[in-house]
Amino acid sequence: RDKNRRLQEQDMELMWSANQQLGSSADLFTGVLYNNYAPPKGFCFDYLCGDQMVDDPSSTEFNIPAKVAAFVDYAKNQSRAYKTNHILMTMGEDFHYQYAESWFANLDKVI
């Protein structure tokens, strides 16, 4: 419930009072991750998921324009949850990057 409220009120970032005895000198600027630390849906390039960026226009599975549009839409939606001008796009979960070569090749295509 707290995260849902934060998402709706653009309150995902906050000052955390880490130590009352030290006062504001111990305050930390922190935030709640939008999607925990998972990649956006459709952008998991590991053995566990198998999403792919197909950049061969002659392929029937060519999907670059659609994937880029989906990624931009995701970033725009995520940015609405934050007051600042920057977002952190998380791209991993437990046991991801078992197939790092696939991740890096596909992330290059996203970029």
C-alpha positions, 0 to 999 in steps of 0.5 A, a space after each residue: 500500500 505504501 508503494 502504491 501511494 508513493 507511485 500515485 503521489 510522486 513520492 518515490 524519493 525521500 530523505 531518510 533520517 538514518 540516525 536521530 543522534 547525528 541529526 540531519 548530517 546523517 540524512 540520506 536521499 534515497 528512493 523506492 525502485 519502480 519495478 524492484 530491480 527487474 527489467 521492464 516486461 519484454 526486456 529480459 534477455 537471459 535464459 530465464 526469459 528469452 526476450 530478444 531484439 530482432 534487428 533484421 528487417 527481412 525477418 518475420 520477427 523484426 521488432 525493433 520499432 515496436 520494442 523501442 516504442 514499448 521501452 520509451 512508453 515504459 520510461 515515460 510511465 516510470 518517470 511519472 512516479 518521480 519528481 526529479 528529472 532522472 530515473 533508474 532503469 533497472 535491468 536485472 533480477 536474481 540469477 539474471 546475467 547468466 547469459 551476459 552476452 545476450 544481455 549486452 547484445 540486446 541492450 546495445 540494440 535498445 540503446 
